[in-house]
């Protein structure tokens, strides 16, 4: 069953299991070595995530109100140090969603970013109550996000993060998922975007062609929903989203496929709103796809490993985070882990 390892130049598993990065160790035990969640090593690694490394560094900078930095700068003005971005990173790192500090951050985003009317998440708070005095304190009152400021990529990222942090069954997350399903378009030919809400404001998101980032981040959220809890609407979205990306051969644009942005082939972690071919391959293989239209991106991914079977961090937002994650141009445990997961899911 380890035939997938024949695609590695060398086996870096022991490197991934080192204790300096408890998050990578945890996911390696689960996803590469197939250890159950009840295994003593897995449980220990899970505990270590909250005690050493990146997660405690990020949580140490959290304010008592559950936010980071200036409270109202949770998205645009707080890139990538605001509250929404910290939830994405914490979810990526496998942080414990039962931790009170993380629960406070999740509730902060519900109270200040989620539009009560639609369930989508907004990049700004409701303007009617967002005055200078209230923005300084924000003591947990339900303020809500601005209806006109909802963003599909933010909504998808928040839905995914909140699911990872234990909020799958929360009606507020279910409302966000329903919004993504209702308003997602899969346009693949030039044309005009609809003029009604929410499309009219964000031509960059809902322009002539649907933004791939929205599709991928929404697909990521729906893939996080366990199979036995996926509704027919979620299953339909997964099929449409996967087919859209396969029609573009993962990293290409238009039809017939032509090479798209070169950054799609520069692998990074964490990606935040950004996407790359590795993320898409990870989603599709996790969902069981072994389509030949994935092969070109897959071969490029395989070719990027060095002689030790390790992949390099090529793209990063380091310097803009609360704390830097790995070093650009150096072997990356995260990129290596994610590449190995793709190989295992594709060739096992």
HELIX and SHEET records of a PDB file:
HELIX    1   1 UNK A    3  UNK A    7  5                                   5    
HELIX    2   2 UNK A   13  UNK A   16  1                                   4    
HELIX    3   3 UNK A   22  UNK A   31  1                                  10    
HELIX    4   4 UNK A   40  UNK A   49  1                                  10    
HELIX    5   5 UNK A   54  UNK A   59  1                                   6    
HELIX    6   6 UNK A   83  UNK A   92  1                                  10    
HELIX    7   7 UNK A  100  UNK A  113  1                                  14    
HELIX    8   8 UNK A  132  UNK A  137  1                                   6    
HELIX    9   9 UNK A  147  UNK A  149  5                                   3    
HELIX   10  10 UNK A  152  UNK A  164  1                                  13    
HELIX   11  11 UNK A  171  UNK A  183  1                                  13    
HELIX   12  12 UNK A  212  UNK A  223  1                                  12    
HELIX   13  13 UNK A  227  UNK A  229  5                                   3    
HELIX   14  14 UNK A  232  UNK A  247  1                                  16    
HELIX   15  15 UNK A  262  UNK A  265  5                                   4    
HELIX   16  16 UNK A  277  UNK A  286  1                                  10    
HELIX   17  17 UNK A  292  UNK A  294  5                                   3    
HELIX   18  18 UNK A  295  UNK A  303  1                                   9    
HELIX   19  19 UNK A  333  UNK A  347  1                                  15    
SHEET    1   A 2 UNK A 252  UNK A 253  0                                        
SHEET    2   A 2 UNK A 258  UNK A 259 -1                                        
SHEET    1   B 2 UNK A 311  UNK A 312  0                                        
SHEET    2   B 2 UNK A 331  UNK A 332 -1                                        
END                                                                             
